[in-house]
Amino acid sequence: MSYQHILFDLNDAGVARITLNRPDKMNSFTAAMHAELRDALDAIQVNPAVRVLVLTGAGRGFCAGQDLADDGVRFTPGEMPPDLGDLVEQHYKPLVQRLANLRVPTVAAVNGIAAGAGASVALACDLVVAAKSASFLQAFSRIGLIPDTGSTWLLPQRVGMARAMGLALLADKLSAEQAAAWGLIWAVHDDAAFAVEVDALAARLAAMPTKALVRTRQLMHAAPTHTLEQQLSMEGGFMRELGRSADYVEGVSAFLAKRAPRFTGA
């Protein structure tokens, strides 16, 4: 598929990078962009050479959320607005589910403003790192909507109910540094060093045991709805699986030989 609204590349280390590429529109989502994202994520899912995904934005912003001028949502005052539930079901729900079920770890590299669904998609990734000049905005209440794209699930778990409610109701912009202080994201880096830091993180993850990282994500996501007994059982099942993996054998062998492991994701 030839992409017009995203950039997609894969390097020799197994780092796949998707760049939302509508910089003149702050990389806001359209139906066409969603289609390209689906294709790229599906390609990653079936490509064993991919070890990690980095999702970022072109230009000054990460993503400003939904493009309200796109054909699927645009309407003239006096007309009946389109069904936004359909928009969520057709585009945003599948996008978050693809990220949550991807067979490799995911990193959101937030290079600028992440607003609305853009903030939600960033938070749906396993690790979120941001440039110091970046910010996060739950902008939905400004136009009479509720946070979607998983934010009502993600925010309370990351920052607690009081802060989640404040962010959602008041739609105040949250700086990258404050987001890190609150535990909303993993790390903040100076703008000048951001690209280098993202590349280093991606390379580090690409060299790690991929299956173990993804199983860890699955356990973390399951924990809020599990009893302790259910969580222990799920851990046992995954330990049984991973204990027979090539990466486990390599990890133990490298530990005993006092050398660096060479994981393959198998």
Protein Blocks (a to p, Z undefined) as FASTA:
>chain_A
ZZfkbccdddfkopacddddbfknoopacfklmmmmmmmmmmmmmmmkbgbdcdddehjb
fbecjafkbmklgccehiacddfklmmmmmmmmmmmmmmmpcbdcddddfbdcehjlmmm
mmmpmbdcddfkbccddfklmnopaceehlmmmmmmmnojklmmmmmmnopacdfklmmm
nomambdcdfklmmmmmmmmmmmmmmmcfklmmmmmmmmmmmmmpcfklmmmmmmmmmmm
mmmgfklmmmmmmmmnopacddehZZ
